[in-house]
Amino acid sequence: MDASPAAGGPLPAYRAMLAEGTLQPDAAQARAAEMLHDLWRRTRGYDPHPEEPEQGGFFGRFLRRKPVAPEEAPAGTPMGLYLVGEVGRGKSMLMDLFFATAEVARKQRIHFHEFMQHRVHARIHAWKRKHGNTADPIPPLADSIAEEAALLCFDEFQVHDIADAMILGRLFQALFARGTVVVATSNTAPDDLFKGRPGRDAFLPFIALIKRRLEVLVLDAARDYRRERILDMPTWHMPADARAEAAMDRAFRELTGQDHGSPMQLTLLGRAISVPQAVDGVARFDFDALCGQPLGPADYLAVATHFHTLLLDGIPRLGAENFDKAKRFITLVDALYEHRVKLVASAAASPDRIYERGENAAMFARTASRLHEMQSRDWRGRPHLT
């Protein structure tokens, strides 16, 4: 039998990290660890025993035509947890301790955007291609997800897309009715989800459902650990050579704890923006992948609101010969600046020497000024605006 602290649940694991000096004492984190440990106790050995999948996989489940039950969850289903707080408060770290120790046979930990794109929209699209628009895909979709996981842990729960907003209410009602337990981290309180967006009134029942089924804990930690890591980190590496690439690799590792991120896609008005590497709100792009493509202000806004930190490799010298790229870069920097996205970059020159000559050099002066300001310790200490 495993005698490590992790074997006893998230609270012993958290306390072991304190004892080792990996973490510093923090009252808000300690409270969150206690609540997660309580949920860990309530979910030990939990399994609502979903029906066996029928022949035909996802499509075969339509034959059952199991409705979206009006009740929210079967009796005895443990309440889930919604951890909300600003970036860098330790939400993902605490949820990962819970997930690693959870004694639930069928469990999944997934970034919420990836869940919506690959588990929800892709399956609904495949369903409609096969059955048309008259058949309801939500019950069999909920069956398939519930069969894969009795415990779902979502990182970075956020709703920016009207297509997501219209699906979530019925899908989560169906998942809760099938006994699925949900734990989520978010930078946004439930009452502020999809706030100010067209169609939000139709989204309000989902918010009410979340507040009924999940305990909401505001993680108002005393320190922003992630922001502290970037405060004194060099953020502009030049020239864009092998040494700069190594520095960018180190920065990504320090900010994410990983050597490489996973590719993902942001969807916007039916288009997809490919993100080469993403981990927990940190994205890494090559300059040409972000500014050499026909992207516009709405695309850069989606990047700026979705990611709190952007690593951008290989910013070249700009001028009349590549002015299309220069215009996109100006638009990108404006979006990053307005939403206080932290930028780490490798470049051919300092910001005020990237675009030195030509009739449009004056246009770039404001961008260079913003890039200089974004390197300051004071600016990097400001919270991300979604």
C-alpha positions in Angstrom: 0.0 0.0 0.0 1.2 3.5 -0.9 2.2 5.3 2.3 3.0 8.7 0.6 1.1 11.8 1.6 -0.7 11.7 -1.8 -2.2 8.4 -0.9 -4.1 10.0 1.9 -5.8 12.7 -0.2 -5.1 16.2 -1.3 -4.8 17.7 2.2 -1.8 15.6 3.3 -0.2 16.2 -0.1 -0.7 19.9 0.3 0.8 19.9 3.8 3.8 17.8 2.6 4.5 20.5 0.0 4.4 23.2 2.8 6.8 21.1 4.9 9.2 20.7 1.9 9.1 24.5 1.3 7.6 24.0 -2.2 4.7 26.1 -1.1 4.5 29.0 1.4 1.7 29.1 4.0 -1.5 30.7 2.5 -4.8 30.7 4.4 -7.0 30.8 1.2 -5.1 27.8 -0.3 -5.3 25.9 3.0 -9.1 26.4 3.0 -9.4 25.2 -0.6 -7.3 22.1 0.2 -9.6 21.3 3.1 -12.7 21.6 0.9 -11.1 19.5 -1.8 -10.1 16.9 0.8 -13.8 16.8 2.0 -14.8 16.1 -1.6 -12.1 13.5 -1.9 -13.6 11.7 1.1 -17.1 11.9 -0.4 -16.0 10.5 -3.7 -13.8 7.6 -2.6 -14.9 4.6 -4.6 -17.7 6.6 -6.3 -19.2 5.1 -9.4 -22.7 5.8 -10.6 -22.5 2.7 -12.8 -23.7 4.0 -16.1 -25.3 1.7 -18.6 -23.0 -0.2 -20.9 -22.6 1.4 -24.3 -24.7 -0.2 -27.0 -23.5 -1.3 -30.4 -22.6 1.6 -32.5 -20.8 3.7 -30.0 -21.8 7.3 -29.7 -24.4 7.0 -32.5 -25.8 3.8 -31.1 -26.7 5.6 -27.9 -29.4 7.4 -29.8 -31.4 4.2 -29.9 -31.9 4.5 -26.1 -33.2 8.0 -26.5 -32.6 8.6 -22.8 -34.1 12.0 -22.0 -32.4 14.9 -20.2 -33.8 14.1 -16.8 -35.6 17.0 -15.0 -33.9 16.1 -11.7 -30.4 17.5 -11.3 -28.6 14.5 -9.9 -29.4 11.1 -8.4 -29.6 10.9 -4.6 -26.2 10.4 -3.1 -24.3 12.2 -5.8 -21.5 14.3 -4.2 -21.6 18.0 -4.7 -18.8 19.3 -6.9 -16.6 22.4 -6.4 -16.0 25.6 -8.4 -12.7 27.3 -7.5 -12.6 30.9 -8.6 -9.8 33.4 -8.3 -7.4 35.6 -10.2 -4.5 34.1 -12.3 -1.7 32.6 -10.3 -3.5 31.9 -7.0 -2.8 28.2 -7.1 -6.2 26.9 -8.3 -4.9 24.5 -10.9 -2.2 23.2 -8.5 -4.8 22.4 -5.9 -7.2 20.8 -8.3 -4.3 18.7 -9.7 -3.6 17.5 -6.1 -7.2 16.5 -5.8 -7.3 14.8 -9.2 -4.1 12.8 -8.6 -5.4 11.4 -5.3 -9.1 11.0 -6.2 -10.1 7.3 -5.8 -12.5 7.3 -8.7 -11.9 4.7 -11.3 -13.3 6.8 -14.2 -11.9 10.3 -13.9 -10.7 12.9 -16.4 -8.8 16.2 -16.1 -9.1 18.4 -19.1 -8.8 22.1 -20.2 -12.4 23.3 -20.5 -11.8 24.8 -24.0 -10.4 21.5 -25.2 -13.4 19.7 -23.7 -15.9 21.9 -25.6 -14.0 21.6 -28.9 -13.1 17.9 -29.0 -15.7 16.3 -26.7 -18.7 18.4 -27.4 -18.7 20.3 -30.7 -16.9 17.7 -32.6 -19.3 14.9 -31.5 -22.4 17.1 -32.1 -21.1 17.9 -35.6 -20.5 14.2 -36.3 -24.0 13.5 -35.0 -25.7 16.0 -37.2 -23.9 14.8 -40.2 -25.3 11.3 -39.6 -28.7 12.2 -38.3 -29.5 15.7 -39.5 -30.8 18.5 -37.4 -34.0 16.8 -36.2 -32.5 14.4 -33.7 -31.4 15.7 -30.3 -27.7 15.0 -29.7 -27.5 16.0 -26.1 -28.8 12.8 -24.4 -26.4 10.5 -26.2 -23.6 13.0 -25.9 -24.2 13.1 -22.1 -24.3 9.3 -22.0 -20.9 9.1 -23.8 -19.2 11.6 -21.5 -20.7 10.1 -18.3 -19.6 6.6 -19.4 -16.0 8.0 -19.9 -15.8 9.8 -16.5 -17.8 9.8 -13.3 -15.5 12.7 -12.2 -14.7 15.6 -14.5 -12.0 18.2 -13.5 -12.1 21.3 -15.7 -9.2 23.8 -15.8 -9.9 27.4 -16.9 -13.6 27.2 -17.1 -14.7 30.2 -19.2 -17.4 30.9 -21.7 -16.8 33.4 -24.5 -18.6 31.7 -27.4 -22.4 31.9 -27.9 -22.3 28.3 -29.3 -20.9 27.1 -26.0 -23.4 29.1 -24.0 -26.4 27.6 -25.8 -25.2 24.0 -25.3 -23.9 24.1 -21.7 -27.2 24.3 -19.8 -28.8 21.2 -21.2 -25.5 19.3 -21.3 -24.6 19.9 -17.7 -28.2 19.2 -16.6 -27.9 15.9 -18.4 -24.4 15.1 -16.9 -25.6 15.9 -13.3 -28.7 13.7 -13.9 -26.3 10.9 -14.8 -24.4 11.4 -11.5 -21.3 13.1 -12.9 -19.2 15.1 -10.4 -17.6 18.3 -11.6 -14.6 20.2 -10.2 -13.7 23.4 -12.0 -11.2 26.2 -11.8 -12.0 29.6 -13.2 -10.9 33.3 -13.2 -14.6 34.2 -13.4 -17.3 33.9 -10.7 -20.4 32.0 -11.9 -22.5 35.2 -11.8 -20.0 36.9 -14.2 -19.9 34.1 -16.8 -20.8 35.4 -20.3 -21.6 38.8 -18.8 -22.4 41.5 -21.2 -22.7 39.1 -24.1 -25.7 39.0 -26.5 -28.0 36.1 -25.6 -26.9 35.9 -21.9 -30.5 35.7 -20.7 -30.7 32.2 -22.1 -27.5 31.4 -20.3 -28.8 32.3 -16.8 -30.4 29.0 -16.0 -27.0 27.3 -16.5 -25.4 29.7 -14.0 -28.2 28.9 -11.5 -27.6 25.2 -12.1 -23.9 25.6 -11.4 -24.5 27.4 -8.2 -26.9 24.7 -7.0 -24.7 21.7 -7.9 -21.2 23.1 -7.2 -19.9 24.7 -4.0 -18.3 28.0 -5.0 -15.0 28.9 -3.3 -13.3 32.2 -4.0 -9.6 31.6 -3.8 -8.4 35.0 -2.6 -4.8 34.0 -2.0 -2.4 36.5 -0.5 0.2 36.0 -3.3 0.0 35.7 -7.1 2.6 33.0 -7.5 2.5 33.0 -11.3 2.7 36.7 -11.6 5.7 36.7 -9.2 7.5 34.4 -11.5 7.3 36.8 -14.4 8.0 40.0 -12.5 11.8 39.6 -12.6 12.0 37.4 -15.7 13.7 38.8 -18.8 11.0 39.2 -21.4 12.7 40.6 -24.5 15.5 38.4 -26.0 17.6 39.7 -28.9 18.8 38.9 -31.4 16.5 36.0 -32.2 19.2 33.4 -32.2 19.9 30.0 -30.6 20.6 31.7 -27.2 17.3 33.5 -27.4 15.4 30.3 -28.3 17.0 28.6 -25.2 15.9 31.6 -23.1 12.4 31.3 -24.4 12.4 27.6 -23.7 13.4 28.3 -20.1 10.7 31.0 -19.7 8.0 28.6 -20.9 9.2 25.9 -18.5 9.3 28.4 -15.6 5.8 29.7 -16.4 4.1 26.3 -17.0 6.2 23.6 -15.4 6.3 21.9 -18.8 8.9 21.7 -21.6 6.2 21.8 -24.3 2.5 22.7 -24.5 -0.3 21.0 -26.4 -1.8 22.3 -29.6 -5.3 23.7 -29.4 -7.8 25.7 -31.4 -9.7 28.8 -30.5 -13.0 29.1 -32.4 -14.4 32.4 -33.5 -17.4 33.0 -35.7 -16.9 29.6 -37.4 -13.2 30.0 -37.8 -10.4 28.3 -36.0 -7.2 29.9 -34.7 -4.5 27.3 -34.3 -2.4 27.6 -31.2 0.8 25.6 -31.5 1.5 25.3 -27.7 -0.8 26.1 -24.8 -0.7 25.3 -21.1 -2.9 26.8 -18.4 -3.4 30.2 -19.9 0.1 30.4 -21.4 0.5 30.2 -25.2 3.5 30.1 -27.5 3.5 31.1 -31.1 6.1 31.7 -33.8 5.8 35.2 -35.2 4.8 34.0 -38.7 2.1 31.7 -37.2 0.4 34.7 -35.6 1.3 37.7 -37.8 2.0 36.0 -41.1 -1.6 34.7 -41.4 -4.7 36.6 -42.5 -5.9 37.3 -38.9 -7.7 40.4 -37.8 -8.6 42.4 -34.6 -11.3 39.9 -33.5 -8.7 37.0 -33.7 -6.1 38.9 -31.7 -8.8 39.8 -29.2 -9.7 36.1 -28.8 -6.0 35.3 -28.1 -5.7 38.2 -25.6 -8.8 37.3 -23.6 -8.0 33.6 -23.6 -4.3 33.7 -22.6 -2.8 35.7 -19.8 0.8 35.2 -21.1 2.1 35.0 -24.7 5.5 33.8 -25.8 6.3 35.0 -29.3 9.3 33.7 -31.1 11.3 35.4 -33.9 9.9 38.9 -34.3 11.8 40.2 -37.4 12.7 43.7 -38.5 9.7 45.2 -40.1 9.3 47.7 -43.0 7.5 48.4 -46.2 8.5 45.0 -47.6 6.5 43.2 -45.0 4.0 45.8 -44.0 1.1 43.4 -43.9 2.9 41.5 -41.1 3.7 44.9 -39.4 0.1 45.9 -39.4 -1.0 42.6 -37.8 1.8 42.9 -35.2 0.6 46.4 -34.3 -3.0 45.1 -33.9 -1.8 42.2 -31.9 0.2 44.4 -29.5 -2.8 46.7 -29.1 -4.9 43.7 -28.0 -2.3 42.4 -25.7 -1.7 45.8 -24.1 -5.4 46.5 -23.6 -6.0 43.1 -21.9 -2.7 43.2 -19.9 -1.3 40.0 -21.5 2.2 39.4 -20.4 4.5 39.2 -23.4 7.8 37.2 -23.6 9.5 37.5 -27.0 12.6 36.9 -29.0 13.3 39.6 -31.6 15.8 40.8 -34.2 16.1 44.1 -32.3 14.8 46.2 -29.5 11.2 47.5 -29.9 12.3 51.0 -31.1 14.5 49.5 -33.7 12.2 46.9 -35.2 10.6 49.4 -37.6 13.1 52.2 -38.1 12.7 53.4 -41.7 9.9 54.1 -44.2 6.8 56.1 -44.4 5.0 54.0 -41.8 7.7 54.1 -39.2 5.9 56.8 -37.3 2.9 54.5 -37.0 5.0 52.0 -35.2 6.2 54.5 -32.6 3.2 53.9 -30.3 3.6 50.1 -30.6 7.3 50.4 -29.6 6.4 52.6 -26.6 3.8 50.0 -25.5 6.3 47.2 -25.9 8.8 49.0 -23.7 6.1 49.6 -21.1 5.0 46.0 -21.2 8.6 45.0 -20.2 8.4 47.0 -17.0 8.0 45.3 -13.6 5.1 47.6 -12.7 3.1 46.7 -15.9 3.8 43.0 -15.5 2.4 43.1 -12.0 -1.1 44.1 -13.3 -3.8 41.5 -13.5 -5.0 40.1 -16.8 -8.3 41.5 -18.1 -10.5 38.9 -19.8 
